[in-house]
Amino acid sequence: MNLTPYVDQLRQELAVAAEAGGEEARAVAERLIAPLESATRLTLLNVLSAAMDEVTRDLAPGSVDVRLRGGDPDFVVTPPPLADAFEAPVMEAPVTRSAPAPAPLPEAEEGGTARINLRLPMHLKSQAEEAAAAESLSVNAWLVRTVAEALRPSESPQPPARGEGVGNSFTGWAR
């Protein structure tokens, strides 16, 4: 999406308003154009990001990400997996398919989305990027799905705590 027409419109409207104020107002308007252009672009990006958060909530477990490319926003859509995607006939070429995304957690349905700043060691970051790419997901969508899966109550019994159960005995000398 190209923001230039919107910024140009702001520049024209500012010029028209400055014309009414005379030469001094035009000089002030020219000095304000550069900082207003940056502020306008940032405000438009914030509005687009908030709108895509709303779309993502309605699209869950799919997502829409806003990415900057050359100063302009670009939308990356990750559709939710199809319910019958696993029932499709086998294709001639092998197709890598990911497990279906987990159902949203109850807390996620009640509230909005939140931003978090996650710093990973480089080797984990590259592994997360590879895992997301292998499943045709954005890193953000992959992380959301992975965290949701990790927080979902386990359906398999938990291993016994240390010291409980068979085979957890120690032999030997102690001082």
Sequence and secondary structure as in RCSB ss.txt:
>XXXX:A:sequence
MNLTPYVDQLRQELAVAAEAGGEEARAVAERLIAPLESATRLTLLNVLSAAMDEVTRDLAPGSVDVRLRGGDPDF
VVTPPPLADAFEAPVMEAPVTRSAPAPAPLPEAEEGGTARINLRLPMHLKSQAEEAAAAESLSVNAWLVRTVAEA
LRPSESPQPPARGEGVGNSFTGWAR
>XXXX:A:secstr
   HHHHHHHHHHHHHHHHHH HHHHHHHHHHHHHHHHHHHHHHHHHHHHHHHHHHHHHTTSEEEEEEETTEEEE
EEE    TTGGGS   SS            HHHHHS          HHHHHHHHHHHHHTT  HHHHHHHHHHHH
HS  SS     TT STT    S   
